[in-house]
Amino acid sequence: MGVRNSKDLENDLGNITIAKFIILFLTLNIVFIGLIILAINLI
């Protein structure tokens, strides 16, 4: 982590594909829903 220039950011954004974005989105949703279910069960 540190200061990044626009060239690095452009390269990183170019490496993100639709499939990777969908997998990330689904993973975050599953984790979030799991935490909500866990919290409801503990109440």
VEXLOKOL-466267 format. One line per field, with one value per residue: residue number from 0; residue in three letters; x, y, z of N, C-alpha, C in turn. Coordinates in steps of 0.2 Angstrom, whole numbers, plus 5000, padded with zeros to 4 digits. Atoms other than C-alpha are relative to their C-alpha. Layout:
BEGIN
num <- (NUM,...) $
residu <- (Ala,...) $
nx <- (X,...) $
ny <- (Y,...) $
nz <- (Z,...) $
cax <- (X,...) $
cay <- (Y,...) $
caz <- (Z,...) $
cx <- (X,...) $
cy <- (Y,...) $
cz <- (Z,...) $
END
This chain:
BEGIN
num <- (0,1,2,3,4,5,6,7,8,9,10,11,12,13,14,15,16,17,18,19,20,21,22,23,24,25,26,27,28,29,30,31,32,33,34,35,36,37,38,39,40,41,42) $
residu <- (Met,Gly,Val,Arg,Asn,Ser,Lys,Asp,Leu,Glu,Asn,Asp,Leu,Gly,Asn,Ile,Thr,Ile,Ala,Lys,Phe,Ile,Ile,Leu,Phe,Leu,Thr,Leu,Asn,Ile,Val,Phe,Ile,Gly,Leu,Ile,Ile,Leu,Ala,Ile,Asn,Leu,Ile) $
nx <- (5004,4996,5002,5000,5001,5006,4998,5002,5007,5003,4998,5004,5007,5000,5000,5006,5005,5007,5001,4997,5004,5006,4998,4999,5006,5004,4997,5002,5008,5001,4997,5005,5006,4998,4999,5007,5004,4997,5002,5007,5000,4997,5005) $
ny <- (4994,4994,4995,5004,4995,5001,5006,5006,5001,5002,5007,5004,5000,5004,5008,5002,5003,5001,5006,4998,4995,5004,5004,4995,4998,5006,5002,4995,5001,5006,4999,4995,5004,5005,4997,4998,5006,5001,4995,5001,5006,4999,4995) $
nz <- (5000,5000,5005,5007,5005,5004,5004,4996,4999,5007,5001,4995,5002,5007,4999,4997,5005,4997,4996,4993,4996,4998,4994,4995,4998,4997,4994,4995,4998,4996,4993,4996,4998,4995,4994,4997,4997,4994,4995,4998,4996,4994,4996) $
cax <- (5000,5006,5005,5000,5001,4987,4997,4996,4978,4974,4984,4974,4957,4962,4965,4948,4936,4917,4919,4931,4919,4904,4913,4919,4901,4893,4906,4903,4884,4886,4897,4885,4870,4879,4883,4865,4858,4871,4866,4848,4851,4861,4847) $
cay <- (5000,5017,5032,5025,5035,5035,5022,5009,5012,5010,4994,4987,4992,4984,4967,4967,4956,4954,4937,4943,4957,4945,4933,4947,4953,4936,4932,4949,4946,4928,4934,4949,4938,4925,4938,4945,4927,4924,4940,4936,4919,4925,4938) $
caz <- (5000,4997,4984,4967,4951,4938,4927,4941,4944,4925,4925,4940,4933,4916,4925,4933,4922,4923,4930,4944,4948,4949,4960,4971,4972,4976,4989,4998,4998,5004,5019,5023,5023,5033,5046,5047,5049,5063,5072,5071,5078,5092,5098) $
cx <- (5004,4997,5000,4999,4994,5002,4999,4993,4997,5002,4995,4993,5000,5000,4994,4995,4993,5000,5003,4995,4994,5002,5001,4993,4996,5003,4999,4993,4999,5002,4995,4994,5001,5000,4993,4996,5003,4998,4993,4999,5002,4995,4995) $
cy <- (5006,5005,4996,5006,4997,4994,4993,4999,4998,4993,4995,5000,4996,4993,4998,4998,5000,4994,5001,5004,4996,4995,5004,5002,4995,4998,5005,4999,4994,5002,5005,4997,4995,5004,5003,4994,4998,5005,4999,4994,5001,5005,4996) $
cz <- (5000,4994,4994,4995,4995,4995,5004,5001,4993,4999,5004,4997,4994,5002,5003,4994,5003,5004,5007,5004,5002,5005,5006,5003,5004,5007,5006,5002,5004,5008,5004,5002,5005,5007,5003,5003,5007,5005,5002,5004,5007,5005,5003) $
END
